[in-house]
Amino acid sequence: MTLPEKGLRSAEWFDGEGLRAFSHNARMRQLGMNPAEHLGKPVIAILNTWSGINPCHMHLRERAKQVERGVWEAGGYPLEFPVSTLSETYQKPTPMLYRNMLSMETEEILRSYPVDGCVLMGGCDKTTPALLMGAASAGLPTVFVPAGPMLRGNWRGEKLASGTDMWRFWDEKRAGTISGSDWAEIQSGLARSPGTCMTMGTASTMTAAAEALGLTLPGASSIPAVDSAHYRMAAASGTRVVEMVREGLTIGDVLSAEAYEDAIRTVLALGGSTNSYIHLIAMAGRSQISLSLDDFDRLSREVPVLASVQPAGAHLMEDFYYAGGLRGLLSRLRDSLHLKRITVTGRTFGEDLEGAEVYDSSVIRPVDDPISAEGGLAVLRGNLAPDGAVIKYVAAEPSLWKHTGPAVVFHGYKDLQARINSPALEVTRDSVIVLAGGGPKGGPGMPEYGMLPIPDKLLKEGVRDMVRVSDARMSGTSYGACVLHVAPEAHVGGPLALVQDGDLVTLDVEARVLRVEISDEEMERRRAEWTAPPPKFERGYGALYYEHITQANEGCDFEFLSRPGVNPEPNAH
């Protein structure tokens, strides 16, 4: 989408003496608007992912009003559009199945309506990449308003971390170390306010990436959802996007190759979610910028982990905000960032970081005293993952970073659920648990099955981590020696489909290796005997998804959305 050389894009709908312009203006009168309230003003779309079943976004209906206030104050005309809400908590089998659908909705709303710029409102895991992917394809002036993290959880004076402590205490309940009443109390204290997970899960990772890309106002991603600063940021975002329209500054001017590299560095320094790999590759594809797993692994060897935020550290997002937030962390990375690139502020990235400080070095560590000297996320390859796999090894037991053990294989999540806790299951702490069939097509949608459960009988022996391998994803709040995103996935005949019980599987993080210890000849023999499973969907959006989804290493986008090309402007007259 391109902006007109003169005037506003929305004027194509409202200006002139034709029948269409008459009709469009008549309907504005029907909406209760006088001509002076909208004609000649930048029309700003506010795309709001609020819904009654998304607790992470339960405050966005109110925040949209603050965005509207900012738009009005700057002389613009705001229009709120409700768009799909992707609730990580409730949408099954996974909102990842619908990320591309929201991106399509975003792009087409911005293309087909009389809008000159947009404010995107989201935060829960898939909403951030989905909104930004669609907006990147649309190409208008754009500002992203992150939902913000929720307040710290609490249980008997102990800080609780959404997601991370849910997994931890679930294991303790299964091991018999906490009671049912303890578990009920934890349930009531885990999530205490509106906002996204207050760990460095996918939500906080991706909103931080959006800020590092230059698509938010400086500091926006770290503000807790219920802090009054969040209200002010929302209003300021509405004001700024009107100014961007007048300046002709679009999302395409911001999303450069340098911006994506800085976003990767940011994710790595945060000890961020493995899901960011998939989303950033997909987002870069919409910007027609090549990004691969090799780029992530190269940068991971250069960037230290500085944020001591769970699950890779000790603190939570509220602590991170008070310690200086993302601007504080970025100030410690200045020498490795591209400081001259433009952001939505109209200033350079370096100018946006002026005055940034760190106020608590136990939360945001100095470069010479990091959590980890490297980025904590590694890309693995080998005969089990020819196109790559990832591991967040900084959140795993170091003793498991190099490990060889016999495979215990499950084909599909139902098989895992049915057998993982069977007393007859032949498994030891040295085993490697393998889940095949959790990928983009096989899941379907690549659900967050990847933090595979440790068998009950091993939990009771004191085991709390072991090597687990799958073609699925895991929540950014999860932890453990979990190898994820194995590509190609089992459902399309990837080597993971061919692993059998007892095969020795080797993980070597330092060497970046994931392999099964069988010969090439044996692998080919098994491949010849493999039978492709039937498609998961027979009709509808699921069939569209199944037919066009790419693999994890390619971003799980639809090829027809990431290909080059320009769509025509609608004929508004």
QUIKA-V960458 format. One record per residue. N is the residue number from 1. SS is DSSP state (H for helix, E for strand, C for the rest). PHI is phi in whole degrees, 0 to 359 (999 if undefined). OMEGA is omega as a letter, one per 20 degrees, with the letter a starting at -180 (NA if undefined). Layout:
# QUIKA-V960458
N & SS & PHI & OMEGA
N & SS & PHI & OMEGA
This chain:
# QUIKA-V960458
1 & C & 999 & r
2 & C & 240 & r
3 & C & 280 & r
4 & C & 294 & a
5 & C & 296 & a
6 & C & 229 & r
7 & C & 77 & a
8 & C & 259 & r
9 & C & 300 & a
10 & C & 296 & r
11 & H & 297 & r
12 & H & 298 & r
13 & H & 273 & a
14 & H & 253 & a
15 & C & 274 & r
16 & C & 104 & a
17 & C & 251 & a
18 & C & 287 & a
19 & H & 297 & a
20 & H & 297 & r
21 & H & 299 & r
22 & H & 301 & a
23 & H & 297 & a
24 & H & 298 & a
25 & H & 289 & r
26 & H & 298 & r
27 & H & 288 & r
28 & H & 295 & r
29 & H & 297 & r
30 & H & 299 & r
31 & C & 284 & r
32 & C & 91 & a
33 & C & 257 & r
34 & C & 280 & a
35 & H & 307 & a
36 & H & 293 & a
37 & H & 280 & a
38 & H & 225 & a
39 & C & 294 & r
40 & C & 79 & a
41 & C & 255 & r
42 & C & 300 & r
43 & E & 268 & a
44 & E & 247 & r
45 & E & 278 & r
46 & E & 253 & a
47 & E & 269 & a
48 & E & 246 & a
49 & C & 265 & r
50 & C & 299 & r
51 & C & 200 & a
52 & C & 285 & a
53 & C & 239 & r
54 & C & 242 & a
55 & H & 297 & r
56 & H & 295 & a
57 & H & 245 & a
58 & C & 295 & r
59 & C & 263 & a
60 & H & 287 & r
61 & H & 298 & r
62 & H & 289 & a
63 & H & 298 & r
64 & H & 300 & r
65 & H & 294 & r
66 & H & 291 & r
67 & H & 299 & r
68 & H & 303 & r
69 & H & 301 & r
70 & H & 295 & r
71 & H & 296 & r
72 & H & 301 & a
73 & H & 297 & r
74 & C & 272 & r
75 & C & 88 & r
76 & C & 258 & r
77 & E & 235 & a
78 & E & 272 & r
79 & E & 229 & r
80 & E & 270 & r
81 & E & 241 & r
82 & E & 284 & r
83 & C & 236 & a
84 & C & 306 & r
85 & C & 257 & a
86 & C & 250 & a
87 & C & 272 & a
88 & C & 300 & a
89 & C & 287 & a
90 & C & 246 & a
91 & C & 281 & a
92 & C & 242 & j
93 & C & 287 & r
94 & C & 188 & r
95 & H & 295 & r
96 & H & 300 & r
97 & H & 298 & a
98 & H & 246 & r
99 & H & 303 & a
100 & H & 291 & r
101 & H & 294 & r
102 & H & 295 & r
103 & H & 295 & r
104 & H & 294 & r
105 & H & 299 & r
106 & H & 300 & a
107 & H & 300 & a
108 & H & 284 & r
109 & H & 297 & a
110 & H & 293 & a
111 & H & 282 & a
112 & H & 264 & a
113 & C & 255 & a
114 & C & 280 & a
115 & C & 237 & a
116 & C & 254 & r
117 & E & 198 & a
118 & E & 211 & r
119 & E & 243 & a
120 & E & 257 & a
121 & E & 240 & a
122 & E & 193 & a
123 & C & 173 & a
124 & C & 298 & a
125 & C & 14 & a
126 & H & 279 & a
127 & H & 293 & a
128 & H & 297 & r
129 & H & 297 & a
130 & H & 298 & a
131 & H & 298 & a
132 & H & 288 & r
133 & H & 297 & r
134 & H & 296 & r
135 & H & 293 & r
136 & H & 298 & r
137 & H & 290 & a
138 & H & 284 & r
139 & C & 85 & a
140 & C & 270 & r
141 & E & 304 & a
142 & E & 218 & r
143 & E & 232 & r
144 & E & 260 & r
145 & E & 250 & r
146 & E & 291 & r
147 & C & 295 & a
148 & C & 88 & r
149 & E & 283 & r
150 & C & 285 & r
151 & C & 290 & r
152 & C & 300 & r
153 & E & 282 & a
154 & E & 208 & r
155 & E & 210 & r
156 & C & 52 & r
157 & C & 85 & r
158 & E & 260 & r
159 & E & 291 & r
160 & E & 253 & r
161 & C & 247 & r
162 & C & 303 & a
163 & C & 82 & a
164 & H & 304 & a
165 & H & 283 & r
166 & H & 298 & r
167 & H & 297 & a
168 & H & 297 & a
169 & H & 285 & r
170 & H & 297 & r
171 & H & 297 & r
172 & H & 293 & r
173 & H & 296 & r
174 & H & 295 & r
175 & H & 280 & r
176 & C & 85 & a
177 & C & 268 & r
178 & C & 231 & a
179 & C & 268 & r
180 & H & 296 & r
181 & H & 291 & r
182 & H & 301 & a
183 & H & 298 & r
184 & H & 294 & r
185 & H & 295 & r
186 & H & 298 & r
187 & H & 302 & a
188 & H & 279 & a
189 & H & 254 & a
190 & C & 285 & a
191 & C & 229 & a
192 & C & 254 & a
193 & C & 202 & r
194 & C & 301 & r
195 & C & 122 & a
196 & E & 278 & r
197 & C & 307 & a
198 & C & 269 & r
199 & C & 264 & r
200 & C & 274 & r
201 & C & 278 & a
202 & H & 296 & a
203 & H & 299 & a
204 & H & 293 & r
205 & H & 296 & a
206 & H & 285 & r
207 & H & 290 & r
208 & H & 295 & r
209 & H & 297 & r
210 & H & 298 & r
211 & H & 294 & r
212 & H & 297 & r
213 & H & 293 & a
214 & C & 96 & a
215 & C & 258 & r
216 & C & 239 & r
217 & C & 293 & a
218 & C & 303 & r
219 & C & 85 & a
220 & H & 296 & a
221 & H & 287 & a
222 & H & 267 & a
223 & C & 289 & r
224 & C & 301 & a
225 & C & 302 & a
226 & C & 260 & r
227 & C & 287 & a
228 & H & 297 & r
229 & H & 297 & r
230 & H & 291 & r
231 & H & 300 & a
232 & H & 294 & r
233 & H & 297 & a
234 & H & 298 & r
235 & H & 296 & a
236 & H & 295 & r
237 & H & 294 & r
238 & H & 298 & r
239 & H & 296 & a
240 & H & 293 & a
241 & H & 293 & r
242 & H & 296 & r
243 & H & 296 & r
244 & H & 298 & r
245 & H & 301 & a
246 & H & 293 & r
247 & H & 276 & a
248 & C & 74 & a
249 & C & 269 & a
250 & C & 251 & r
251 & H & 298 & r
252 & H & 294 & r
253 & H & 289 & a
254 & H & 268 & a
255 & C & 275 & r
256 & C & 259 & r
257 & H & 299 & r
258 & H & 295 & r
259 & H & 296 & r
260 & H & 292 & r
261 & H & 296 & r
262 & H & 295 & r
263 & H & 295 & r
264 & H & 296 & r
265 & H & 301 & r
266 & H & 297 & r
267 & H & 303 & a
268 & H & 292 & r
269 & H & 293 & r
270 & C & 279 & a
271 & C & 64 & a
272 & C & 284 & a
273 & C & 290 & r
274 & C & 298 & r
275 & H & 298 & a
276 & H & 300 & r
277 & H & 301 & a
278 & H & 296 & a
279 & H & 292 & a
280 & H & 292 & r
281 & H & 297 & r
282 & H & 294 & r
283 & H & 297 & r
284 & H & 297 & r
285 & H & 300 & r
286 & H & 291 & r
287 & C & 270 & a
288 & C & 59 & r
289 & C & 241 & a
290 & C & 281 & r
291 & C & 218 & a
292 & C & 226 & r
293 & H & 301 & r
294 & H & 297 & r
295 & H & 296 & r
296 & H & 297 & a
297 & H & 292 & r
298 & H & 300 & a
299 & H & 289 & r
300 & H & 299 & r
301 & C & 285 & a
302 & C & 256 & a
303 & C & 257 & r
304 & C & 280 & r
305 & E & 276 & a
306 & C & 251 & a
307 & E & 271 & r
308 & C & 270 & a
309 & E & 236 & r
310 & C & 302 & j
311 & C & 272 & a
312 & C & 272 & a
313 & C & 228 & a
314 & C & 250 & a
315 & E & 249 & a
316 & C & 235 & a
317 & H & 296 & r
318 & H & 297 & r
319 & H & 297 & a
320 & H & 299 & r
321 & H & 298 & a
322 & H & 292 & r
323 & C & 281 & a
324 & C & 128 & r
325 & H & 64 & a
326 & H & 296 & r
327 & H & 299 & r
328 & H & 296 & r
329 & H & 298 & a
330 & H & 297 & r
331 & H & 297 & r
332 & C & 275 & r
333 & C & 253 & a
334 & H & 312 & a
335 & H & 294 & a
336 & H & 252 & a
337 & C & 259 & r
338 & C & 268 & a
339 & C & 276 & a
340 & C & 264 & a
341 & C & 284 & a
342 & E & 275 & r
343 & C & 236 & a
344 & C & 295 & r
345 & C & 288 & a
346 & C & 87 & r
347 & C & 259 & r
348 & E & 278 & r
349 & H & 301 & r
350 & H & 297 & r
351 & H & 297 & r
352 & H & 295 & a
353 & C & 268 & a
354 & C & 300 & r
355 & C & 84 & a
356 & C & 291 & a
357 & C & 221 & r
358 & C & 251 & a
359 & C & 254 & r
360 & C & 212 & a
361 & C & 284 & r
362 & C & 281 & r
363 & C & 265 & r
364 & E & 245 & a
365 & C & 285 & r
366 & C & 293 & a
367 & H & 299 & a
368 & H & 273 & r
369 & H & 217 & a
370 & C & 278 & r
371 & C & 296 & r
372 & E & 214 & a
373 & C & 292 & r
374 & C & 243 & a
375 & C & 292 & r
376 & C & 81 & r
377 & C & 241 & a
378 & E & 236 & r
379 & E & 260 & a
380 & E & 253 & r
381 & E & 221 & a
382 & E & 157 & a
383 & C & 290 & r
384 & C & 266 & a
385 & E & 215 & a
386 & E & 302 & a
387 & E & 259 & r
388 & E & 108 & r
389 & E & 210 & a
390 & E & 231 & r
391 & E & 215 & r
392 & C & 267 & a
393 & H & 288 & r
394 & H & 293 & r
395 & H & 256 & r
396 & C & 242 & r
397 & C & 294 & a
398 & H & 304 & a
399 & H & 295 & a
400 & H & 261 & a
401 & C & 296 & r
402 & E & 229 & a
403 & E & 204 & r
404 & E & 232 & a
405 & E & 205 & a
406 & E & 285 & a
407 & E & 285 & r
408 & E & 241 & a
409 & E & 256 & r
410 & E & 236 & a
411 & E & 255 & a
412 & C & 95 & a
413 & H & 292 & r
414 & H & 295 & r
415 & H & 296 & r
416 & H & 300 & a
417 & H & 298 & a
418 & H & 288 & a
419 & H & 242 & a
420 & C & 299 & a
421 & C & 254 & r
422 & C & 292 & r
423 & C & 300 & a
424 & C & 276 & a
425 & C & 295 & r
426 & C & 276 & a
427 & C & 210 & r
428 & C & 230 & r
429 & C & 297 & r
430 & C & 271 & a
431 & C & 294 & r
432 & E & 245 & a
433 & E & 278 & a
434 & E & 239 & r
435 & E & 246 & r
436 & E & 253 & r
437 & C & 105 & r
438 & C & 247 & a
439 & C & 275 & a
440 & C & 305 & r
441 & C & 272 & a
442 & C & 283 & a
443 & C & 305 & i
444 & C & 282 & r
445 & C & 90 & r
446 & C & 59 & a
447 & C & 296 & a
448 & C & 273 & r
449 & C & 270 & a
450 & C & 292 & r
451 & C & 279 & a
452 & C & 298 & a
453 & C & 293 & r
454 & C & 280 & a
455 & C & 306 & a
456 & H & 309 & a
457 & H & 293 & r
458 & H & 282 & r
459 & H & 302 & a
460 & C & 290 & r
461 & C & 271 & r
462 & C & 99 & r
463 & C & 286 & r
464 & C & 235 & r
465 & C & 207 & r
466 & C & 202 & a
467 & C & 288 & r
468 & E & 226 & a
469 & E & 229 & r
470 & E & 204 & r
471 & C & 263 & r
472 & C & 268 & r
473 & C & 256 & r
474 & C & 224 & r
475 & C & 302 & r
476 & C & 296 & r
477 & C & 275 & a
478 & C & 278 & a
479 & C & 207 & r
480 & C & 110 & a
481 & C & 279 & a
482 & E & 253 & r
483 & E & 271 & a
484 & E & 233 & r
485 & C & 60 & a
486 & C & 304 & a
487 & C & 231 & i
488 & C & 290 & a
489 & C & 289 & a
490 & H & 298 & a
491 & H & 298 & r
492 & H & 257 & r
493 & C & 96 & r
494 & C & 298 & a
495 & H & 303 & r
496 & H & 300 & r
497 & H & 292 & a
498 & H & 257 & a
499 & C & 289 & a
500 & C & 239 & r
501 & C & 308 & r
502 & C & 93 & r
503 & C & 303 & r
504 & E & 280 & r
505 & E & 246 & a
506 & E & 246 & r
507 & E & 246 & r
508 & E & 221 & a
509 & C & 296 & a
510 & C & 299 & r
511 & C & 277 & a
512 & C & 61 & a
513 & E & 240 & r
514 & E & 223 & a
515 & E & 213 & r
516 & E & 253 & a
517 & C & 274 & r
518 & C & 229 & a
519 & C & 285 & r
520 & H & 299 & a
521 & H & 294 & r
522 & H & 293 & r
523 & H & 299 & a
524 & H & 293 & r
525 & H & 297 & r
526 & H & 294 & a
527 & H & 297 & a
528 & H & 295 & a
529 & H & 269 & a
530 & C & 286 & r
531 & C & 245 & a
532 & C & 293 & r
533 & C & 286 & r
534 & C & 289 & r
535 & C & 302 & a
536 & C & 284 & a
537 & C & 236 & r
538 & C & 251 & a
539 & C & 200 & r
540 & H & 72 & a
541 & H & 302 & r
542 & H & 302 & r
543 & H & 293 & r
544 & H & 301 & r
545 & H & 302 & a
546 & H & 299 & a
547 & H & 283 & a
548 & H & 237 & a
549 & E & 289 & r
550 & C & 266 & a
551 & C & 281 & a
552 & H & 302 & a
553 & H & 291 & r
554 & H & 255 & r
555 & C & 98 & a
556 & C & 55 & r
557 & C & 266 & r
558 & E & 273 & a
559 & H & 303 & a
560 & H & 287 & r
561 & H & 270 & a
562 & H & 264 & a
563 & C & 291 & r
564 & C & 295 & r
565 & C & 141 & a
566 & C & 236 & r
567 & C & 270 & a
568 & C & 288 & r
569 & C & 293 & r
570 & C & 294 & r
571 & C & 277 & a
572 & C & 290 & a
573 & C & 267 & NA
